[in-house]
Amino acid sequence: MPKEEQELRIIPVGGLGEIGKNMMAFEYGEDLLIVDCGVMFPESDMLGVDLVLPDFGYLLPKAQRVRAIILTHGHEDHIGGLPYLLAHVRAPVYGSDLTLGLANVRLKEHGMASATTMHPVSSGDRLRLGPFDVEFFSVNHSIPEGLGLAIRTPVGLVVHSGDFKFDYTPVRGRGTDFAKLAALGGEGVHVLLADSTNADVPGFTPS
């Protein structure tokens, strides 16, 4: 398909509108980029179920086309499914030092420490992954070293916030990079994917 006729597909592999199994895939032409790969812990009526995984069915036939897996932060609902995915999809993994450290613990538990290569990134870093130009920026969350993503694609800029809150007095780590968000807004955002738990509830969350 000619480049000008290709489209960007954004696939919520783990679903949307719930807490758990966070996983998003970006597909352009023959290339795929995966952001996060989490689990969901079972509800009270899920008897005998230990973990709920995203449905990898869409990705498995295209496993060879996955350019990278990016982890936004180290919570289980964003990294817990990684060992199960890497059993089928061999792709490099990118994330902050803390996030990769926590993910590596999970891989070792599954005997999969050598299943991938891990590449630490920091706020301000920028990667070229096929048609995806990914820039990382700092976001504050209830775990240190959270990262948001500015994903520049041939059809426009996608901003993926990761999980975030606006905390002006974080206990540890950096706050959300308001200047970068403003700059991205000035650049023009084609799609915004934002996730902030209880953002629609009045009040404040403690640091």
C-alpha positions as CSV (number, residue, x, y, z in Angstrom):
1,M,0.0,0.0,0.0
2,P,1.4,3.4,-0.9
3,K,2.6,5.4,2.1
4,E,0.1,8.2,1.6
5,E,-2.7,5.6,1.7
6,Q,-1.6,3.9,4.9
7,E,-3.4,4.6,8.2
8,L,-2.5,4.5,11.8
9,R,-4.4,2.0,13.8
10,I,-4.7,2.2,17.6
11,I,-5.7,-1.0,19.2
12,P,-6.6,-1.2,22.9
13,V,-5.4,-4.8,23.3
14,G,-6.3,-4.9,27.0
15,G,-9.5,-3.0,26.7
16,L,-10.4,0.5,27.9
17,G,-12.3,2.1,30.8
18,E,-11.1,-0.3,33.5
19,I,-8.2,-0.7,35.9
20,G,-6.0,-3.5,34.8
21,K,-4.4,-5.2,31.8
22,N,-3.3,-1.9,30.2
23,M,-2.0,-2.5,26.8
24,M,-2.1,-0.5,23.6
25,A,-0.8,-1.3,20.1
26,F,0.0,1.2,17.4
27,E,0.1,-0.2,13.9
28,Y,1.3,1.6,10.8
29,G,1.9,-0.3,7.6
30,E,4.0,-3.4,8.5
31,D,5.1,-2.1,11.8
32,L,3.7,-2.4,15.3
33,L,4.6,-0.6,18.6
34,I,3.2,-1.9,21.9
35,V,2.8,0.3,25.0
36,D,2.5,-1.5,28.3
37,C,1.5,-5.1,28.9
38,G,-0.3,-5.5,32.3
39,V,-2.6,-7.9,34.1
40,M,-5.8,-7.5,36.0
41,F,-6.4,-9.1,39.3
42,P,-9.6,-11.3,39.3
43,E,-12.9,-10.0,40.6
44,S,-14.6,-11.8,43.4
45,D,-16.8,-13.9,41.0
46,M,-13.8,-15.2,39.0
47,L,-13.3,-18.3,41.0
48,G,-10.1,-20.2,40.4
49,V,-8.6,-17.4,38.3
50,D,-5.2,-16.0,39.3
51,L,-4.7,-13.4,36.7
52,V,-6.5,-11.8,33.8
53,L,-4.4,-11.2,30.7
54,P,-5.0,-9.0,27.7
55,D,-6.2,-10.8,24.6
56,F,-3.0,-11.2,22.5
57,G,-5.0,-12.8,19.6
58,Y,-4.7,-9.8,17.3
59,L,-0.9,-9.5,17.8
60,L,0.3,-13.1,17.6
61,P,0.0,-13.5,13.8
62,K,1.9,-10.3,13.5
63,A,4.6,-11.0,16.1
64,Q,7.5,-10.5,13.7
65,R,6.3,-7.0,13.0
66,V,6.5,-5.7,16.6
67,R,9.3,-3.1,16.7
68,A,9.4,-2.6,20.4
69,I,7.5,-2.8,23.7
70,I,7.5,0.4,25.8
71,L,6.6,0.3,29.5
72,T,5.3,3.6,31.0
73,H,5.7,2.7,34.6
74,G,6.2,-0.3,37.0
75,H,2.7,-1.1,38.3
76,E,1.5,-4.7,37.7
77,D,-1.4,-3.6,35.6
78,H,1.2,-2.2,33.1
79,I,4.0,-4.8,33.3
80,G,2.6,-8.0,34.8
81,G,1.6,-9.6,31.4
82,L,5.1,-9.1,29.9
83,P,6.3,-12.7,30.5
84,Y,3.3,-14.1,28.8
85,L,3.6,-11.8,25.8
86,L,7.4,-12.4,25.4
87,A,6.7,-16.2,25.1
88,H,5.3,-15.3,21.7
89,V,6.6,-11.9,20.7
90,R,10.4,-11.3,20.8
91,A,10.9,-7.6,20.8
92,P,13.1,-5.1,22.7
93,V,11.7,-3.5,25.8
94,Y,12.1,0.1,26.8
95,G,11.3,1.9,30.1
96,S,12.8,3.8,33.0
97,D,15.4,2.1,35.2
98,L,13.0,1.3,38.0
99,T,10.3,0.1,35.6
100,L,12.7,-2.3,33.8
101,G,14.0,-3.5,37.2
102,L,10.5,-4.5,38.3
103,A,9.8,-6.0,34.9
104,N,13.0,-8.1,35.1
105,V,11.9,-9.5,38.4
106,R,8.8,-10.8,36.8
107,L,10.8,-12.3,33.9
108,K,13.1,-14.1,36.2
109,E,10.2,-15.6,38.1
110,H,9.1,-17.1,34.8
111,G,12.6,-18.2,33.8
112,M,12.6,-15.7,31.0
113,A,15.4,-13.3,32.0
114,S,17.0,-13.8,28.5
115,A,13.7,-13.5,26.6
116,T,14.4,-9.9,25.5
117,T,16.8,-7.1,25.6
118,M,16.0,-4.2,27.9
119,H,16.9,-0.6,27.2
120,P,16.6,2.1,29.9
121,V,15.3,5.5,28.8
122,S,14.8,8.8,30.6
123,S,12.7,11.9,30.2
124,G,13.9,13.8,27.2
125,D,15.2,10.7,25.3
126,R,14.0,10.1,21.8
127,L,13.9,6.9,19.7
128,R,13.3,6.0,16.1
129,L,11.4,2.7,15.9
130,G,10.4,2.1,12.3
131,P,7.8,4.8,11.4
132,F,7.4,5.7,15.0
133,D,9.5,8.6,16.5
134,V,9.0,8.2,20.3
135,E,9.9,11.0,22.8
136,F,9.7,10.4,26.5
137,F,8.5,13.0,29.1
138,S,8.2,12.9,32.8
139,V,4.8,12.3,34.5
140,N,4.1,12.0,38.2
141,H,2.3,9.0,39.5
142,S,2.0,6.9,42.7
143,I,5.2,5.1,41.7
144,P,8.5,6.9,40.7
145,E,9.9,7.2,37.2
146,G,6.6,7.3,35.2
147,L,6.9,8.3,31.6
148,G,4.5,9.8,29.0
149,L,5.1,9.3,25.3
150,A,5.0,11.6,22.4
151,I,4.7,9.3,19.4
152,R,5.2,11.0,16.1
153,T,3.8,9.1,13.2
154,P,3.5,9.8,9.4
155,V,-0.2,10.8,10.0
156,G,0.4,13.0,13.1
157,L,1.4,13.3,16.7
158,V,0.0,10.9,19.3
159,V,0.4,11.7,23.0
160,H,0.1,8.7,25.4
161,S,0.1,10.1,28.9
162,G,0.8,6.8,30.8
163,D,-0.9,6.9,34.3
164,F,-0.5,10.4,35.7
165,K,-1.5,13.0,38.3
166,F,-0.7,16.6,38.7
167,D,1.2,16.6,42.0
168,Y,3.1,19.8,42.8
169,T,4.9,18.3,45.8
170,P,5.9,14.7,44.9
171,V,7.4,12.7,47.7
172,R,10.0,11.3,45.3
173,G,10.9,11.8,41.7
174,R,10.0,14.4,39.2
175,G,6.6,16.1,38.7
176,T,4.7,16.0,35.4
177,D,6.5,18.0,32.7
178,F,4.0,20.8,32.1
179,A,6.3,22.6,29.7
180,K,6.6,19.6,27.5
181,L,2.8,19.1,27.5
182,A,2.4,22.8,26.4
183,A,5.0,22.4,23.7
184,L,3.3,19.3,22.4
185,G,0.0,21.1,22.4
186,G,1.6,23.9,20.4
187,E,2.9,21.3,17.9
188,G,-0.6,19.9,17.3
189,V,-1.8,16.7,18.8
190,H,-3.6,14.3,16.4
191,V,-4.7,11.9,19.2
192,L,-4.5,12.2,23.0
193,L,-4.6,9.0,25.1
194,A,-4.8,10.1,28.7
195,D,-5.3,8.0,31.9
196,S,-5.7,9.5,35.3
197,T,-7.6,7.4,37.8
198,N,-10.4,9.2,39.6
199,A,-9.8,12.4,37.6
200,D,-13.5,13.0,37.5
201,V,-13.8,12.8,41.3
202,P,-13.6,16.2,43.1
203,G,-10.8,16.9,45.5
204,F,-7.1,16.1,45.8
205,T,-5.0,12.9,46.1
206,P,-2.2,13.1,48.7
207,S,1.4,13.0,47.6
